[in-house]
């Protein structure tokens, strides 16, 4: 079993030690009135966000992570993932979209111009 995997069975790399921060957001349609008092109401259900950080990924791991969301490679922006949900203290299946993905190429070969690996890779998953 992987920490995070797609419904198609693709396991994402395990997040770096100390990462994988989970945030539960309550969406609110609100503001303040002329007296400065809060007015508004909760919109929908709480949403889960997972911030994934990877210290280093091999080029094939980076490509696999990115391909999950790349439509040109058969991926989708919104995917079904099995993730740990602290709201129920168990693994659940959630439809989630991906935020920005980033990483730094490291030890770039001067001949092939390809990185030996990627460091400081980050990606966020947000419940739909």
Phi, psi and omega per residue, in radians:
X1 nan 2.381 3.127
X2 -1.716 2.769 3.099
X3 -1.098 -0.772 3.082
X4 -2.383 2.286 3.092
X5 -2.511 2.736 3.114
X6 -1.454 2.870 3.087
X7 -1.095 -0.441 3.100
X8 -1.383 -0.014 3.082
X9 1.621 0.112 3.116
X10 -1.438 2.052 3.135
X11 -1.489 2.259 3.038
X12 -1.398 2.671 3.099
X13 -1.033 2.628 3.096
X14 -1.166 2.398 3.118
X15 -1.122 2.736 3.117
X16 -1.074 2.640 3.097
X17 -0.966 2.265 -3.139
X18 1.520 -0.009 3.095
X19 -1.950 -2.863 -3.072
X20 1.435 0.487 -3.118
X21 -0.964 2.362 3.133
X22 -2.001 2.264 3.109
X23 -2.132 2.383 3.025
X24 -1.897 2.098 -3.098
X25 -1.900 2.399 3.014
X26 -1.825 2.079 -3.129
X27 -1.443 2.250 -3.074
X28 -2.238 2.332 3.007
X29 -1.760 1.731 -3.053
X30 -2.866 -3.119 -3.141
X31 -3.018 -2.654 3.139
X32 -2.173 2.536 3.096
X33 -1.536 -3.032 -3.095
X34 -1.101 -0.401 3.103
X35 -1.531 -0.027 -3.130
X36 1.458 0.121 3.127
X37 -1.487 2.514 3.111
X38 -1.165 2.365 2.996
X39 -2.315 2.468 3.128
X40 2.669 -3.073 -3.133
X41 -2.656 2.762 3.100
X42 -1.220 2.382 3.131
X43 -1.937 1.928 3.095
X44 1.263 -2.877 -3.114
X45 -1.593 2.832 3.039
X46 -1.039 2.641 -3.128
X47 -2.126 2.470 -3.133
X48 -1.685 2.406 3.061
X49 -2.229 2.340 3.108
X50 -2.101 2.116 3.099
X51 -1.697 1.954 -3.114
X52 -1.759 2.350 3.048
X53 -2.260 2.423 3.118
X54 -2.225 2.159 -3.128
X55 -1.020 -0.794 3.142
X56 -2.724 2.449 3.044
X57 -2.230 2.468 3.013
X58 -1.198 2.772 -3.140
X59 -0.953 -0.664 3.133
X60 -1.204 -0.599 3.082
X61 -1.202 -0.707 3.115
X62 -1.114 -0.786 -3.138
X63 -1.080 -0.736 -3.138
X64 -1.136 -0.745 3.101
X65 -1.040 -0.825 -3.109
X66 -1.215 -0.602 -3.088
X67 -1.167 -0.425 3.118
X68 -0.989 -0.576 -3.040
X69 -1.890 -0.147 -3.061
X70 -1.476 1.914 -3.101
X71 -1.062 -0.538 3.129
X72 -1.199 -0.303 3.110
X73 -1.913 0.311 3.109
X74 1.553 0.069 3.126
X75 -1.460 3.113 3.120
X76 -2.438 2.604 3.119
X77 -1.143 -0.735 3.074
X78 -1.826 2.233 -3.116
X79 -2.262 2.806 3.012
X80 -1.689 2.148 -3.094
X81 -2.144 2.574 2.941
X82 -1.686 2.047 -3.075
X83 -2.355 2.834 3.053
X84 -1.454 2.237 -3.116
X85 -2.028 1.905 -3.116
X86 -1.150 -0.275 3.112
X87 -1.142 -0.495 3.130
X88 -2.102 0.007 3.119
X89 0.981 0.741 -3.134
X90 -2.808 2.991 3.053
X91 -1.415 2.404 -3.136
X92 -2.396 2.840 3.037
X93 -1.714 2.197 3.132
X94 -2.319 2.518 2.959
X95 -1.403 2.200 -3.068
X96 -2.405 2.634 3.016
X97 -1.952 2.831 -3.086
X98 -1.791 2.471 3.009
X99 -1.531 -2.810 3.113
X100 -1.047 2.526 3.033
X101 -1.995 2.418 -3.134
X102 -2.561 2.788 3.085
X103 -3.013 2.833 -3.120
X104 -2.000 2.114 3.086
X105 -1.142 2.455 -3.066
X106 -2.328 2.499 -3.105
X107 0.927 1.050 3.140
X108 -1.243 2.204 3.133
X109 -1.185 2.215 -3.091
X110 -1.174 -0.341 -3.138
X111 -1.590 -0.949 -3.083
X112 -1.459 -0.333 -3.075
X113 1.076 0.449 3.095
X114 -1.856 2.460 3.122
X115 -1.260 2.575 3.038
X116 -1.270 -0.599 3.018
X117 -2.824 3.020 3.119
X118 -1.944 2.376 3.116
X119 -2.052 2.830 3.109
X120 0.901 0.801 3.140
X121 -1.372 2.386 3.138
X122 -2.378 2.530 3.028
X123 -2.747 2.574 3.130
X124 -2.099 2.436 3.005
X125 -1.963 2.339 -3.101
X126 -2.237 2.272 3.125
X127 -1.089 2.405 3.132
X128 -1.305 nan nan
